[in-house]
């Protein structure tokens, strides 16, 4: 009769697994804009730069023009544009503006920790 080998899982193995999974969350982002205004174009450009730098290959970005789909503004409770909504990973976040304040966008996406001043 063959003997089965069983591997005992240690806390160190759990820690290594947690570390290896860290930073692999897929980001689901929606950017609500109003036509091809300067602020809309700036928001798209700035956000794409941030996503490529910090989330390369780990994000889905959907750009929604509220002029073409005005009913979506009410459904998502959009009161200003451009507005970025982070659907996943949780917690849900909403960032308003042209995404030029990189630090604020990184904080909103939970990619940077808040530092006490």
N, CA, C and O atoms as a GROMACS GRO file, in nm:
protein
  468
    1UNK      N    1   0.083  -0.118   0.000
    1UNK     CA    2   0.000   0.000   0.000
    1UNK      C    3   0.088   0.125   0.000
    1UNK      O    4   0.184   0.135   0.076
    2UNK      N    5   0.053   0.221  -0.089
    2UNK     CA    6   0.133   0.343  -0.099
    2UNK      C    7   0.095   0.440   0.012
    2UNK      O    8  -0.021   0.450   0.052
    3UNK      N    9   0.195   0.508   0.058
    3UNK     CA   10   0.175   0.607   0.163
    3UNK      C   11   0.148   0.743   0.099
    3UNK      O   12   0.221   0.784   0.009
    4UNK      N   13   0.046   0.812   0.143
    4UNK     CA   14   0.017   0.946   0.092
    4UNK      C   15   0.101   1.047   0.167
    4UNK      O   16   0.111   1.046   0.289
    5UNK      N   17   0.159   1.135   0.089
    5UNK     CA   18   0.236   1.244   0.151
    5UNK      C   19   0.145   1.364   0.166
    5UNK      O   20   0.082   1.407   0.069
    6UNK      N   21   0.136   1.416   0.282
    6UNK     CA   22   0.056   1.536   0.306
    6UNK      C   23   0.149   1.650   0.344
    6UNK      O   24   0.243   1.635   0.422
    7UNK      N   25   0.120   1.763   0.285
    7UNK     CA   26   0.201   1.881   0.313
    7UNK      C   27   0.133   1.962   0.423
    7UNK      O   28   0.015   1.996   0.413
    8UNK      N   29   0.208   1.992   0.524
    8UNK     CA   30   0.155   2.071   0.634
    8UNK      C   31   0.174   2.218   0.599
    8UNK      O   32   0.285   2.262   0.567
    9UNK      N   33   0.066   2.293   0.606
    9UNK     CA   34   0.070   2.435   0.573
    9UNK      C   35   0.111   2.514   0.696
    9UNK      O   36   0.052   2.500   0.804
   10UNK      N   37   0.210   2.597   0.680
   10UNK     CA   38   0.256   2.677   0.794
   10UNK      C   39   0.210   2.822   0.778
   10UNK      O   40   0.170   2.862   0.668
   11UNK      N   41   0.214   2.899   0.883
   11UNK     CA   42   0.178   3.041   0.874
   11UNK      C   43   0.267   3.116   0.774
   11UNK      O   44   0.223   3.214   0.712
   12UNK      N   45   0.390   3.072   0.758
   12UNK     CA   46   0.480   3.136   0.663
   12UNK      C   47   0.430   3.115   0.521
   12UNK      O   48   0.436   3.206   0.439
   13UNK      N   49   0.379   2.995   0.491
   13UNK     CA   50   0.321   2.969   0.360
   13UNK      C   51   0.202   3.060   0.333
   13UNK      O   52   0.188   3.113   0.223
   14UNK      N   53   0.117   3.079   0.433
   14UNK     CA   54   0.002   3.169   0.419
   14UNK      C   55   0.047   3.312   0.393
   14UNK      O   56  -0.011   3.382   0.310
   15UNK      N   57   0.150   3.355   0.464
   15UNK     CA   58   0.203   3.489   0.447
   15UNK      C   59   0.258   3.508   0.306
   15UNK      O   60   0.230   3.609   0.242
   16UNK      N   61   0.335   3.410   0.257
   16UNK     CA   62   0.391   3.418   0.122
   16UNK      C   63   0.280   3.424   0.017
   16UNK      O   64   0.292   3.498  -0.081
   17UNK      N   65   0.174   3.348   0.036
   17UNK     CA   66   0.062   3.349  -0.058
   17UNK      C   67  -0.008   3.484  -0.058
   17UNK      O   68  -0.045   3.536  -0.164
   18UNK      N   69  -0.026   3.542   0.060
   18UNK     CA   70  -0.089   3.673   0.072
   18UNK      C   71  -0.006   3.780   0.001
   18UNK      O   72  -0.060   3.863  -0.072
   19UNK      N   73   0.125   3.777   0.023
   19UNK     CA   74   0.213   3.874  -0.041
   19UNK      C   75   0.211   3.859  -0.193
   19UNK      O   76   0.211   3.959  -0.265
   20UNK      N   77   0.210   3.736  -0.242
   20UNK     CA   78   0.212   3.715  -0.387
   20UNK      C   79   0.082   3.759  -0.452
   20UNK      O   80   0.082   3.796  -0.569
   21UNK      N   81  -0.031   3.755  -0.378
   21UNK     CA   82  -0.160   3.796  -0.433
   21UNK      C   83  -0.180   3.948  -0.423
   21UNK      O   84  -0.266   4.003  -0.491
   22UNK      N   85  -0.102   4.013  -0.339
   22UNK     CA   86  -0.118   4.156  -0.317
   22UNK      C   87  -0.090   4.231  -0.446
   22UNK      O   88   0.008   4.204  -0.515
   23UNK      N   89  -0.176   4.326  -0.479
   23UNK     CA   90  -0.155   4.407  -0.598
   23UNK      C   91  -0.200   4.341  -0.726
   23UNK      O   92  -0.164   4.387  -0.834
   24UNK      N   93  -0.279   4.233  -0.718
   24UNK     CA   94  -0.326   4.167  -0.840
   24UNK      C   95  -0.474   4.192  -0.864
   24UNK      O   96  -0.532   4.133  -0.955
   25UNK      N   97  -0.536   4.280  -0.785
   25UNK     CA   98  -0.677   4.310  -0.804
   25UNK      C   99  -0.700   4.376  -0.939
   25UNK      O  100  -0.619   4.458  -0.983
   26UNK      N  101  -0.809   4.341  -1.004
   26UNK     CA  102  -0.847   4.402  -1.130
   26UNK      C  103  -0.930   4.526  -1.097
   26UNK      O  104  -1.025   4.519  -1.019
   27UNK      N  105  -0.895   4.638  -1.156
   27UNK     CA  106  -0.966   4.764  -1.133
   27UNK      C  107  -1.069   4.784  -1.243
   27UNK      O  108  -1.036   4.779  -1.362
   28UNK      N  109  -1.192   4.808  -1.204
   28UNK     CA  110  -1.299   4.840  -1.297
   28UNK      C  111  -1.331   4.988  -1.278
   28UNK      O  112  -1.380   5.028  -1.172
   29UNK      N  113  -1.302   5.068  -1.380
   29UNK     CA  114  -1.316   5.213  -1.371
   29UNK      C  115  -1.411   5.264  -1.478
   29UNK      O  116  -1.412   5.214  -1.591
   30UNK      N  117  -1.491   5.363  -1.443
   30UNK     CA  118  -1.578   5.431  -1.539
   30UNK      C  119  -1.553   5.581  -1.528
   30UNK      O  120  -1.561   5.640  -1.420
   31UNK      N  121  -1.523   5.641  -1.642
   31UNK     CA  122  -1.500   5.785  -1.647
   31UNK      C  123  -1.616   5.849  -1.723
   31UNK      O  124  -1.637   5.821  -1.841
   32UNK      N  125  -1.690   5.935  -1.655
   32UNK     CA  126  -1.802   6.005  -1.716
   32UNK      C  127  -1.754   6.143  -1.760
   32UNK      O  128  -1.702   6.220  -1.681
   33UNK      N  129  -1.773   6.172  -1.890
   33UNK     CA  130  -1.729   6.299  -1.947
   33UNK      C  131  -1.846   6.366  -2.018
   33UNK      O  132  -1.953   6.308  -2.034
   34UNK      N  133  -1.823   6.491  -2.061
   34UNK     CA  134  -1.925   6.564  -2.137
   34UNK      C  135  -1.866   6.608  -2.270
   34UNK      O  136  -1.808   6.716  -2.280
   35UNK      N  137  -1.880   6.525  -2.370
   35UNK     CA  138  -1.832   6.557  -2.504
   35UNK      C  139  -1.681   6.560  -2.512
   35UNK      O  140  -1.611   6.494  -2.435
   36UNK      N  141  -1.632   6.639  -2.607
   36UNK     CA  142  -1.487   6.647  -2.627
   36UNK      C  143  -1.434   6.783  -2.580
   36UNK      O  144  -1.355   6.847  -2.649
   37UNK      N  145  -1.479   6.824  -2.463
   37UNK     CA  146  -1.432   6.949  -2.404
   37UNK      C  147  -1.286   6.934  -2.359
   37UNK      O  148  -1.234   6.823  -2.351
   38UNK      N  149  -1.222   7.044  -2.331
   38UNK     CA  150  -1.083   7.042  -2.286
   38UNK      C  151  -1.069   6.962  -2.157
   38UNK      O  152  -0.977   6.882  -2.144
   39UNK      N  153  -1.161   6.982  -2.063
   39UNK     CA  154  -1.155   6.908  -1.936
   39UNK      C  155  -1.175   6.758  -1.956
   39UNK      O  156  -1.111   6.677  -1.889
   40UNK      N  157  -1.263   6.721  -2.048
   40UNK     CA  158  -1.287   6.579  -2.076
   40UNK      C  159  -1.164   6.513  -2.136
   40UNK      O  160  -1.122   6.406  -2.093
   41UNK      N  161  -1.105   6.580  -2.235
   41UNK     CA  162  -0.985   6.525  -2.300
   41UNK      C  163  -0.870   6.517  -2.200
   41UNK      O  164  -0.796   6.419  -2.199
   42UNK      N  165  -0.857   6.619  -2.117
   42UNK     CA  166  -0.752   6.621  -2.015
   42UNK      C  167  -0.772   6.508  -1.914
   42UNK      O  168  -0.676   6.442  -1.874
   43UNK      N  169  -0.897   6.486  -1.873
   43UNK     CA  170  -0.926   6.378  -1.778
   43UNK      C  171  -0.891   6.242  -1.837
   43UNK      O  172  -0.832   6.159  -1.768
   44UNK      N  173  -0.927   6.218  -1.961
   44UNK     CA  174  -0.895   6.090  -2.027
   44UNK      C  175  -0.745   6.070  -2.036
   44UNK      O  176  -0.693   5.963  -2.003
   45UNK      N  177  -0.674   6.174  -2.082
   45UNK     CA  178  -0.528   6.166  -2.098
   45UNK      C  179  -0.459   6.140  -1.964
   45UNK      O  180  -0.375   6.051  -1.952
   46UNK      N  181  -0.495   6.219  -1.863
   46UNK     CA  182  -0.432   6.204  -1.730
   46UNK      C  183  -0.461   6.067  -1.670
   46UNK      O  184  -0.372   6.003  -1.614
   47UNK      N  185  -0.585   6.023  -1.681
   47UNK     CA  186  -0.622   5.894  -1.622
   47UNK      C  187  -0.552   5.778  -1.692
   47UNK      O  188  -0.507   5.684  -1.626
   48UNK      N  189  -0.542   5.783  -1.823
   48UNK     CA  190  -0.473   5.676  -1.896
   48UNK      C  191  -0.326   5.669  -1.857
   48UNK      O  192  -0.271   5.559  -1.843
   49UNK      N  193  -0.262   5.784  -1.838
   49UNK     CA  194  -0.122   5.786  -1.794
   49UNK      C  195  -0.107   5.721  -1.657
   49UNK      O  196  -0.017   5.639  -1.636
   50UNK      N  197  -0.195   5.756  -1.565
   50UNK     CA  198  -0.190   5.701  -1.429
   50UNK      C  199  -0.214   5.550  -1.433
   50UNK      O  200  -0.142   5.473  -1.368
   51UNK      N  201  -0.314   5.507  -1.508
   51UNK     CA  202  -0.345   5.364  -1.516
   51UNK      C  203  -0.231   5.285  -1.577
   51UNK      O  204  -0.199   5.177  -1.529
   52UNK      N  205  -0.170   5.336  -1.681
   52UNK     CA  206  -0.059   5.265  -1.744
   52UNK      C  207   0.063   5.257  -1.652
   52UNK      O  208   0.137   5.159  -1.654
   53UNK      N  209   0.082   5.361  -1.573
   53UNK     CA  210   0.198   5.362  -1.483
   53UNK      C  211   0.176   5.273  -1.360
   53UNK      O  212   0.268   5.202  -1.319
   54UNK      N  213   0.057   5.277  -1.302
   54UNK     CA  214   0.034   5.209  -1.175
   54UNK      C  215  -0.049   5.081  -1.184
   54UNK      O  216  -0.045   4.998  -1.093
   55UNK      N  217  -0.125   5.064  -1.291
   55UNK     CA  218  -0.216   4.950  -1.301
   55UNK      C  219  -0.197   4.871  -1.431
   55UNK      O  220  -0.291   4.806  -1.477
   56UNK      N  221  -0.082   4.876  -1.488
   56UNK     CA  222  -0.058   4.815  -1.618
   56UNK      C  223  -0.112   4.671  -1.626
   56UNK      O  224  -0.070   4.583  -1.552
   57UNK      N  225  -0.206   4.652  -1.719
   57UNK     CA  226  -0.264   4.520  -1.740
   57UNK      C  227  -0.365   4.476  -1.636
   57UNK      O  228  -0.416   4.364  -1.643
   58UNK      N  229  -0.396   4.563  -1.538
   58UNK     CA  230  -0.486   4.523  -1.429
   58UNK      C  231  -0.608   4.614  -1.420
   58UNK      O  232  -0.668   4.627  -1.313
   59UNK      N  233  -0.646   4.676  -1.531
   59UNK     CA  234  -0.760   4.766  -1.524
   59UNK      C  235  -0.845   4.760  -1.650
   59UNK      O  236  -0.796   4.727  -1.758
   60UNK      N  237  -0.972   4.792  -1.633
   60UNK     CA  238  -1.065   4.813  -1.743
   60UNK      C  239  -1.119   4.953  -1.727
   60UNK      O  240  -1.175   4.987  -1.623
   61UNK      N  241  -1.103   5.034  -1.830
   61UNK     CA  242  -1.151   5.172  -1.826
   61UNK      C  243  -1.259   5.190  -1.931
   61UNK      O  244  -1.238   5.165  -2.050
   62UNK      N  245  -1.376   5.232  -1.885
   62UNK     CA  246  -1.487   5.260  -1.975
   62UNK      C  247  -1.512   5.410  -1.969
   62UNK      O  248  -1.536   5.466  -1.862
   63UNK      N  249  -1.507   5.476  -2.085
   63UNK     CA  250  -1.533   5.620  -2.093
   63UNK      C  251  -1.675   5.637  -2.146
   63UNK      O  252  -1.710   5.587  -2.253
   64UNK      N  253  -1.756   5.710  -2.070
   64UNK     CA  254  -1.896   5.729  -2.104
   64UNK      C  255  -1.923   5.878  -2.124
   64UNK      O  256  -1.903   5.959  -2.034
   65UNK      N  257  -1.969   5.911  -2.245
   65UNK     CA  258  -2.002   6.050  -2.278
   65UNK      C  259  -2.148   6.075  -2.238
   65UNK      O  260  -2.239   6.014  -2.292
   66UNK      N  261  -2.167   6.165  -2.143
   66UNK     CA  262  -2.301   6.193  -2.093
   66UNK      C  263  -2.388   6.266  -2.195
   66UNK      O  264  -2.511   6.266  -2.182
   67UNK      N  265  -2.328   6.328  -2.296
   67UNK     CA  266  -2.407   6.389  -2.403
   67UNK      C  267  -2.473   6.279  -2.487
   67UNK      O  268  -2.585   6.297  -2.536
   68UNK      N  269  -2.406   6.167  -2.503
   68UNK     CA  270  -2.460   6.056  -2.582
   68UNK      C  271  -2.550   5.964  -2.498
   68UNK      O  272  -2.642   5.901  -2.552
   69UNK      N  273  -2.524   5.957  -2.368
   69UNK     CA  274  -2.601   5.870  -2.278
   69UNK      C  275  -2.643   5.948  -2.153
   69UNK      O  276  -2.595   5.917  -2.043
   70UNK      N  277  -2.731   6.047  -2.167
   70UNK     CA  278  -2.767   6.130  -2.051
   70UNK      C  279  -2.840   6.055  -1.940
   70UNK      O  280  -2.833   6.096  -1.824
   71UNK      N  281  -2.907   5.947  -1.972
   71UNK     CA  282  -2.980   5.872  -1.869
   71UNK      C  283  -2.886   5.807  -1.768
   71UNK      O  284  -2.926   5.779  -1.655
   72UNK      N  285  -2.762   5.782  -1.807
   72UNK     CA  286  -2.665   5.720  -1.716
   72UNK      C  287  -2.625   5.814  -1.603
   72UNK      O  288  -2.583   5.769  -1.496
   73UNK      N  289  -2.636   5.944  -1.626
   73UNK     CA  290  -2.600   6.041  -1.522
   73UNK      C  291  -2.690   6.025  -1.400
   73UNK      O  292  -2.643   6.031  -1.286
   74UNK      N  293  -2.818   6.004  -1.423
   74UNK     CA  294  -2.911   5.987  -1.312
   74UNK      C  295  -2.889   5.853  -1.242
   74UNK      O  296  -2.890   5.846  -1.119
   75UNK      N  297  -2.869   5.749  -1.319
   75UNK     CA  298  -2.850   5.616  -1.262
   75UNK      C  299  -2.727   5.605  -1.174
   75UNK      O  300  -2.728   5.535  -1.074
   76UNK      N  301  -2.620   5.674  -1.211
   76UNK     CA  302  -2.495   5.671  -1.134
   76UNK      C  303  -2.482   5.791  -1.040
   76UNK      O  304  -2.380   5.806  -0.972
   77UNK      N  305  -2.584   5.876  -1.038
   77UNK     CA  306  -2.586   5.997  -0.954
   77UNK      C  307  -2.467   6.089  -0.983
   77UNK      O  308  -2.399   6.136  -0.892
   78UNK      N  309  -2.444   6.113  -1.111
   78UNK     CA  310  -2.335   6.202  -1.155
   78UNK      C  311  -2.387   6.345  -1.148
   78UNK      O  312  -2.486   6.379  -1.212
   79UNK      N  313  -2.319   6.429  -1.071
   79UNK     CA  314  -2.362   6.568  -1.058
   79UNK      C  315  -2.261   6.664  -1.121
   79UNK      O  316  -2.290   6.783  -1.136
   80UNK      N  317  -2.144   6.614  -1.157
   80UNK     CA  318  -2.041   6.696  -1.221
   80UNK      C  319  -1.962   6.606  -1.314
   80UNK      O  320  -1.956   6.484  -1.297
   81UNK      N  321  -1.901   6.668  -1.414
   81UNK     CA  322  -1.818   6.590  -1.507
   81UNK      C  323  -1.692   6.670  -1.534
   81UNK      O  324  -1.695   6.793  -1.539
   82UNK      N  325  -1.582   6.603  -1.552
   82UNK     CA  326  -1.560   6.459  -1.551
   82UNK      C  327  -1.566   6.401  -1.410
   82UNK      O  328  -1.525   6.464  -1.312
   83UNK      N  329  -1.619   6.279  -1.402
   83UNK     CA  330  -1.626   6.203  -1.277
   83UNK      C  331  -1.576   6.062  -1.303
   83UNK      O  332  -1.619   5.996  -1.397
   84UNK      N  333  -1.484   6.017  -1.218
   84UNK     CA  334  -1.432   5.882  -1.226
   84UNK      C  335  -1.496   5.800  -1.115
   84UNK      O  336  -1.499   5.842  -0.999
   85UNK      N  337  -1.548   5.683  -1.150
   85UNK     CA  338  -1.604   5.592  -1.051
   85UNK      C  339  -1.520   5.465  -1.050
   85UNK      O  340  -1.500   5.401  -1.153
   86UNK      N  341  -1.473   5.430  -0.931
   86UNK     CA  342  -1.400   5.304  -0.912
   86UNK      C  343  -1.499   5.202  -0.861
   86UNK      O  344  -1.541   5.208  -0.745
   87UNK      N  345  -1.538   5.108  -0.948
   87UNK     CA  346  -1.634   5.004  -0.910
   87UNK      C  347  -1.566   4.894  -0.830
   87UNK      O  348  -1.615   4.854  -0.724
   88UNK      N  349  -1.454   4.846  -0.879
   88UNK     CA  350  -1.378   4.739  -0.815
   88UNK      C  351  -1.231   4.773  -0.818
   88UNK      O  352  -1.189   4.843  -0.911
   89UNK      N  353  -1.151   4.730  -0.725
   89UNK     CA  354  -1.188   4.660  -0.603
   89UNK      C  355  -1.256   4.755  -0.506
   89UNK      O  356  -1.237   4.877  -0.511
   90UNK      N  357  -1.334   4.698  -0.419
   90UNK     CA  358  -1.403   4.777  -0.318
   90UNK      C  359  -1.302   4.841  -0.224
   90UNK      O  360  -1.195   4.783  -0.207
   91UNK      N  361  -1.327   4.952  -0.163
   91UNK     CA  362  -1.452   5.024  -0.157
   91UNK      C  363  -1.475   5.107  -0.283
   91UNK      O  364  -1.382   5.150  -0.350
   92UNK      N  365  -1.602   5.129  -0.312
   92UNK     CA  366  -1.648   5.213  -0.423
   92UNK      C  367  -1.598   5.354  -0.400
   92UNK      O  368  -1.609   5.407  -0.289
   93UNK      N  369  -1.544   5.417  -0.503
   93UNK     CA  370  -1.494   5.555  -0.488
   93UNK      C  371  -1.540   5.640  -0.606
   93UNK      O  372  -1.569   5.589  -0.714
   94UNK      N  373  -1.548   5.770  -0.582
   94UNK     CA  374  -1.587   5.867  -0.684
   94UNK      C  375  -1.488   5.983  -0.679
   94UNK      O  376  -1.466   6.042  -0.573
   95UNK      N  377  -1.429   6.016  -0.794
   95UNK     CA  378  -1.332   6.125  -0.802
   95UNK      C  379  -1.381   6.222  -0.908
   95UNK      O  380  -1.408   6.182  -1.022
   96UNK      N  381  -1.393   6.348  -0.872
   96UNK     CA  382  -1.444   6.450  -0.964
   96UNK      C  383  -1.329   6.542  -1.005
   96UNK      O  384  -1.249   6.583  -0.922
   97UNK      N  385  -1.322   6.573  -1.134
   97UNK     CA  386  -1.221   6.666  -1.184
   97UNK      C  387  -1.150   6.612  -1.306
   97UNK      O  388  -1.187   6.508  -1.360
   98UNK      N  389  -1.047   6.684  -1.349
   98UNK     CA  390  -0.977   6.646  -1.472
   98UNK      C  391  -0.860   6.549  -1.449
   98UNK      O  392  -0.781   6.525  -1.541
   99UNK      N  393  -0.850   6.494  -1.330
   99UNK     CA  394  -0.750   6.393  -1.293
   99UNK      C  395  -0.607   6.445  -1.302
   99UNK      O  396  -0.513   6.367  -1.314
  100UNK      N  397  -0.590   6.578  -1.298
  100UNK     CA  398  -0.455   6.635  -1.306
  100UNK      C  399  -0.382   6.630  -1.172
  100UNK      O  400  -0.260   6.636  -1.168
  101UNK      N  401  -0.456   6.618  -1.062
  101UNK     CA  402  -0.394   6.603  -0.930
  101UNK      C  403  -0.365   6.454  -0.907
  101UNK      O  404  -0.448   6.381  -0.852
  102UNK      N  405  -0.248   6.413  -0.950
  102UNK     CA  406  -0.210   6.271  -0.949
  102UNK      C  407  -0.219   6.211  -0.809
  102UNK      O  408  -0.266   6.098  -0.793
  103UNK      N  409  -0.175   6.283  -0.708
  103UNK     CA  410  -0.177   6.233  -0.570
  103UNK      C  411  -0.320   6.203  -0.525
  103UNK      O  412  -0.345   6.100  -0.462
  104UNK      N  413  -0.412   6.293  -0.558
  104UNK     CA  414  -0.552   6.276  -0.520
  104UNK      C  415  -0.614   6.155  -0.592
  104UNK      O  416  -0.691   6.080  -0.532
  105UNK      N  417  -0.579   6.137  -0.719
  105UNK     CA  418  -0.631   6.023  -0.795
  105UNK      C  419  -0.575   5.893  -0.738
  105UNK      O  420  -0.649   5.795  -0.722
  106UNK      N  421  -0.446   5.891  -0.706
  106UNK     CA  422  -0.385   5.771  -0.648
  106UNK      C  423  -0.448   5.736  -0.513
  106UNK      O  424  -0.471   5.619  -0.483
  107UNK      N  425  -0.476   5.837  -0.432
  107UNK     CA  426  -0.544   5.814  -0.305
  107UNK      C  427  -0.685   5.759  -0.327
  107UNK      O  428  -0.728   5.667  -0.259
  108UNK      N  429  -0.755   5.816  -0.423
  108UNK     CA  430  -0.891   5.772  -0.454
  108UNK      C  431  -0.896   5.629  -0.506
  108UNK      O  432  -0.994   5.558  -0.483
  109UNK      N  433  -0.791   5.587  -0.574
  109UNK     CA  434  -0.785   5.450  -0.627
  109UNK      C  435  -0.722   5.354  -0.526
  109UNK      O  436  -0.703   5.236  -0.556
  110UNK      N  437  -0.689   5.404  -0.409
  110UNK     CA  438  -0.624   5.324  -0.304
  110UNK      C  439  -0.489   5.270  -0.350
  110UNK      O  440  -0.451   5.157  -0.317
  111UNK      N  441  -0.417   5.350  -0.425
  111UNK     CA  442  -0.284   5.312  -0.472
  111UNK      C  443  -0.175   5.382  -0.393
  111UNK      O  444  -0.056   5.357  -0.415
  112UNK      N  445  -0.214   5.470  -0.303
  112UNK     CA  446  -0.118   5.544  -0.222
  112UNK      C  447  -0.178   5.564  -0.084
  112UNK      O  448  -0.296   5.594  -0.070
  113UNK      N  449  -0.095   5.547   0.017
  113UNK     CA  450  -0.141   5.565   0.154
  113UNK      C  451  -0.144   5.713   0.191
  113UNK      O  452  -0.064   5.792   0.140
  114UNK      N  453  -0.235   5.750   0.280
  114UNK     CA  454  -0.243   5.886   0.329
  114UNK      C  455  -0.130   5.906   0.430
  114UNK      O  456  -0.112   5.825   0.520
  115UNK      N  457  -0.057   6.013   0.413
  115UNK     CA  458   0.053   6.044   0.507
  115UNK      C  459   0.009   6.159   0.594
  115UNK      O  460  -0.044   6.259   0.546
  116UNK      N  461   0.031   6.145   0.725
  116UNK     CA  462   0.000   6.254   0.817
  116UNK      C  463   0.100   6.366   0.800
  116UNK      O  464   0.219   6.343   0.784
  117UNK      N  465   0.049   6.489   0.805
  117UNK     CA  466   0.137   6.605   0.788
  117UNK      C  467   0.185   6.654   0.922
  117UNK      O  468   0.260   6.750   0.929
   0.00000   0.00000   0.00000
